[in-house]
Amino acid sequence: MATRPGTSPPAPFIAPVTGAMEERLAQVAQAINRKADITSVPTYNGIHLIAPNGSTWMVSVSNTGTLVVTEMLRPS
């Protein structure tokens, strides 16, 4: 789930072999920063989903990696 909707993985980076060392290092640094920006995704403790019948459910993950689905009861 590390991929954002509507995006595809970046093209493989090919390190520059010509030019001044400073320019080549700058190009490598830019590529690393772009990859860091692309792969960073927001994290959440859980998400709430609303079913067609109006009931609300929370999806979270346990410490063992198991998905946990809990119905969120409405206050009476």
N, C-alpha and C positions, 0 to 999 in steps of 0.2 A: 504494500500500500504506500510505497514511497514515491509513486509516480502521481503527479498532479493530472487531473482530467484535461484532455486536449493537448497534452504535451508528449513529446517523444524523447528518448534519451539523446544527449548531445553526441555529436560526431566524435570519434576518437581523436585525441589530441596527438599531433605529431610535432615533436620538439624541433625547433628551428636549428639548422646546422650552419647557417651563414649569418654574417653580420657581427657587429661588436658584441662582446660578452654581455655588456649591460643591456643592450637591446634584446638579446635572447632571453636573459633572465627576466626582463620586464614582460616579455610575451608569455613565459611560463607562469609567472605570478598572475597575470591576467586570466589565463586559462584556469588556474586553480581557484581563483575568486569566482569566476563564472560557474564552475562546477559546484562550489560551495553554495552559491545562491540558488542553483537549480535543485539541489538535493535537499535543501533545508525545507522541512515541512512543519506546520504547526502541530502541537501535541495537545491532547485533551484527556481529562480524567474519564470522561464518558460523553456520549452524545444522546440527545433525546430525539425520539422519532414519534411521529403521530400516525397512527393507523387510520385507514379509511373510516372506521367506525368511531373515531374520535379518541380512542384510548391512547395513552402516552406510555412509551417504553423507553428505558434507558439501556444502552449497550455500553459495557465497560469490559475491562480485561482483568483477570485475576493475576496474582503473583506468579502463577505457573503458566500463564499465557493462554488460559482458557477464556473464551468469550462468555460474558455473563449478561443475560437479558433479564431485566427486572421491570415489572409493570409498575408505573408510577400512579398510585391511587390519588384520585382527586379528593381534596378536603370536603367533608360533608357539612 
